[in-house]
Amino acid sequence: MAGLNVPPGTRCLIADVGGVGREYPLSMEKLSPILAFYVADGLAQAAKRSQEVLGYGGMGHTAGIHTRSREAAVQFGAEMPASRITVNTPTTHGAIGFSTALPPSMTLGCGSWGGNVTSDNVSPLHLMDIKRVAFETRPVTSSRPAVGVQTTVSAPPAQGATPAPAIAGGKIDRQEIAAIVDRFLAGKKIETPLPKPEIEAEAGSMYSAPVPKVAEPVTKPQPPATNGNKTAVDFVSEDDVRRAVQKGEKIYVNSKTIITPAARDLGEPAEVFAKV
């Protein structure tokens, strides 16, 4: 259907890909019978290329290595930003636990790399609510002596000193605290203007009177389109979504826009996508 002539008995289609990124669509997750193929000089360069592929569209998911060296496998696994590192087994089968001792699952957490709450293979154990009744095993003590409630002041405060809050019936006088704060701020001679949004005193506020409203209305600017205008983009990767979230921008898409699964999982909760 794609116009490719495949000889009978072919087990796998491999594409030699020259790089990673938007210009190389086969460098992302494909969900198709085609594998991307790279050549790297040595373990260090191979690990660097693997990090690029993960960073473009699979942060936190899975990486795999085939090697006879246990040391190389451990070193590769330590460097990869992935939650599962499979060794000498297909990543598709190893990651879900079919050919490894990982918990069998088709839902694979990507950890903090992928914005997930867990890096585990999600199993029925993650869906159980466990209630715990916890008894004290270590007493909570304080090295500071207990101080009684102050009810009187024996002497007036020194000139320039901040007086202690007045206490009546064991409760702090909010008006007295407000006065102390006002005197403190007046002494600092703070010239910073009030913030633009309107601020009103809430019920139970320590201030006895509302904070004055700001006269100037404030209009919150709308985030610009990631592509500079409101025309839909053709393709969205996980890296595109991450940049848009950091900049507070929108990505405009339509029914023809190709969005990688990882980009959709990251972008939809953040409400990054805007349809045009």
N, C-alpha and C positions, 0 to 999 in steps of 0.2 A: 504493500500500500504506500510505502514511503519512496518507492522507486529504486530500492536496493536489490541487487541480484545476489542472493545468498545461496552458496553451493549446498547441496544435500549433505546431511551429516554434520553441519556446522554447529558447534556447541556454544559458541560465544562470539559476539560482535565487539571488537575492540577498536576504539578511535584514539589515534595518537594526537593528544591535545598539547598545544604549545604553551599554554599559560593558564592562569586562574583569573576569573573576573567576568564582567559583563560581556567582553568581546569573545569569551569562550563559553558558550552556553552549556557544553558538555562537562564543564568543571563543577556544576552544581548537582544536587540530587536529581536524578533523571526519572526514576520509577519506570524504567524501560529496559529491554534486553540489550543495552549497550553499556560497555564499561569504558571509562576514560583511562588512558595509558600515559604515564610520564616516565622519563628516564632521568635519574639523578646520579651524581658522582659521589657515592659513599653514603654512610648512614646519616651524617650531619646534614647533607643537602637533601636527602630523602625526608628527614624529619622536618626540615624547613618547608619543603613543598607540601607535606601533609598538614602542617599548621596553616598554610595559606588556604588549602581546600576546606579545612574545618572552619576557619575564620570567615570564609565567603558564604557558606551555607549549611554548616552543621556543628556549630559550637556546642560542645558538651555531649555530643551523641556517641559516636563509636569510631575507633581507629584500630587497624589491624597490622600485624607484621608477621612475616614468614622468615624464620631464621633458625640456624642450629645453635646460635649463641644465646644462652640464657642472659648473659650480661647485656647484650645488645637489646634484647626484648625488654628488660627492666629499664634500661636507659631511655629507650624509645617511649615506653609507657609513662615514665616520669615527666617527659617533656610535652606530651600531647594534652591539649585542652579538651579532653574527652572523658566521659564517665566510664566507658568500657574499652579496654584494650584487649583485643583477641590475639592469640598467638598460635600460629600454624593451624588455622582453621578459617573457613569463610566467615567474614564479618556478619553477613546476613544471618547465618545459622548460629554462630557463636554468641552474638549479641542477645538473641532471644532465648538463649539457654538450651538450644537443641543439641549443640555439639560441645557444650561447655557445662560447667557446674553452676552457671549463673541461674537465678530463679527464672523459670519459664514465664515469659510475658511478651505480649506484643505492644505494650506501652512502656517505653523506655524513657526514664527521666533524664534530663540533660543538665541538672544541677544549676548552679548560679551562672555558669557559662551561657546557658540557653534561657535563663530567666525562669527556671523551674524551681519548685520547692524541694525537690529531691533529685538525687542522682541515681537512685535505685531502679532496678527493673520492678515496675509497680505490680504488686501481686495482691491477692485477697487480704493479706495481712495489713496492707496499707488502707484498706477500706473498713477495717474494724475500729470501733470506738472503744478504747480501753479506759476504764475508770480506776483510779488509784487512790487508796486511802493511805496517807503518809503520816506515820507517827514521828515525833521528834526524836532524832538520834544524837543530836548535838545541841546542847543548850545555847540559847541566844543570850549573851552577856555583853555588858558595856564596861569599858575601863573608866568612863567618866562618872563622877558621883552625881546622884540625883539632885536636882535643884528645885526648890519649892517655888510656888507662884509668887511673884513680887506684887505686893499690894500697896506699898508706900515708897516714897522717895525721901531719904533723910535730909538731903541738901539740894539746893537748886543747882542745875548744871552750870558748868563754867561757861564763860562767855565764848561763843563760837562753837561750843560743843552741841551735838545733836541730842536732845532730851530723849529719855526712854519712853516708849509708848505707854499711854495711860491704860490701866487695867481696872475694869469695874466688874466685880462679881466673877472674876476668873476669865472674862472675855476681853479681847483687845478692842479699844475704841477706834473704829475705822476712820472717823473724822480726824482724830489726833494723828493717825498714821498718814492720812492724806496731807495734813498740814506739814508734817515732817518732810515728806517727799517734796512738797512744793518749796520748802525752804532750802532743801538740798539742791534741787535743780536751779533755783534762783541764784544760789552761790556759785554754781558752775558756769553760769552765763551762757547756757547752751543756745546757739542761734540757729540750730538745724530746724527747718520748717516742718510742720506736721506732714505725715504722709498723705498722698493724694486721696485714697479711698476714704469715705465717710466713716467716722469712728463715733460710736455712741456708747454711753455707759450701760453696761448690762445690769440686770437685776442682781442685787447682792454685791455690786462692785464696791471696792474699798473707797472710791471717791464719793463724796456727798453730792456732787453735781455732775451732770453729763459733760464729757469732753466736747468742746465746740466742734461743729461740723466744718468741713472745708468748703468754701464757697464754690471753688472751681469744680465743674463736673469732670469726671475722668472717663475716657473711652479706652477700653482695653483693645490693643491692636490685635488684628487677626493674623495668625501665622501665615507666612507666605507659602506658596506652592514650592515643593522641593525642586521641581524642574523649571522654576522661574515663571511659569504661567499656569493657567488652569486647564491645560490640555493633558489628556491621559498619557501616561508613560507606557511603553511596550512591555517592560520587564521589571520585576522587583525582586531583589535578593534580600537575604537576612541582613547583610551589611548595609544595604540601603535603608532598611527600617531602623537599624540601630542609629545611624547618623541622623535620621529624621527625628527620632525621639530625643536625642541629645540636643538638637537645635530647636525643638519645639515646632517643627514644620509638618505640613501635610503632604501625602503622596497621592496624586490624583490618578485614578484608575477607571477603567470601564470593563465591559464584558470581554474584551479581547486582550486585556492585560494579563500577562503570565506572572503569577506570584508563586514563588517556591513555598512548599509546605512549611518550612521553618520560618520564612518571612511572614506568612499568614498567622502562624501561631504566636509570633512575637508582636505583630502589628495590630491585630484585631483587639486584644485587650487594651492596648494603648490608644486605640481610636486614631490611628495614624492615617488610615485610608479614607479618601473622600471620592465618591463616585461622581463622574461628570458625563 
